[in-house]
């Protein structure tokens, strides 16, 4: 019987458990689905150990890109960065292949990031986060992987996303016109910066609190390097800046409190790695580009991972956020 064309399958947790136990020599593990969206994330555990198993979508990550992510994580792990890293099976393989309904899907077993997400960080945690991010940047600055990863530049974060998302704005001409104007301003501002003087290397590009865990002893572990790519390292600081924007937007803290917290983080970063005044000043502009990049991602992939919220309501809300970002953080002259 021919299999009907499939866009995005969901692999059985029970069947995965059996395969993983056999390939990695595990015993008496349980396996359950944690997340079904950008990729499928499963947790495996028994009385003594926990692991994360991630199944990638072909529409989102090709095999070479997955290899690039694992190459980066292995380098970070070997050089002392605190990251959830890939684990090898009994035959020394890091990547598993599954003959799914839509074709081959690849999976990777990762070490488990102990601890929990902390949204409202203490000064001590912010300092630790800053120093650990800087350590990662010390390693990735000027690094060249042997496998391709996306490059974050004016084309991939601003120009191409605007071209891609335009069809979604049918009937929302006013919103798209505003976005065009804002993108044009930010593009020109970034273009005028002395970008060659900025730190450059591989960025995580999604340093929101959901992607790192703190343990009770203060240790931190980073994970989910799915979007890692090459660009100005200030991109990572900009992605974290977005966290505080959302906190202020939701009235969880004042702008003054957000600014003070971010300064504590920056001071921690400075303990390990220098950051120029120009780079700090550029953070809001790179943060705006970060929002536009992910606007394109939502548009590209909403059908594949049941992103049912993408539509006129989502677009209007997101444009409202971007207007506030422009009003609060971007110099208009």
Secondary structure, DSSP 8 states (H G I E B T S, - for coil): ------S-----HHHHHHHHHHHHT--S-EEEEEEESSSEEEEEE-SS-EEEEEE--TTT--HHHHHHHHHHHHHHHHTT--B--B---TTS-SEEEEEETTEEEEEEEEE---SB--SS--HHHHHHHHHHHHHHHHHHBT---SS---B-SHIIIIIHHHHHHGGGGTT-HHHHHHHHHHHHHHHHHHHTS-GGGS-EEEE-S--SGGGEEE-TTS-EEE---TT-EEEETHHHHHHHHHHHHHHHHTTSS-HHHHHHHHHHHHHHHHTTS---HHHHHHHHHHHHHHHHHHHHHHHHHTTTTT-TT-SHHHHHHHHHHHHHHHHHH----
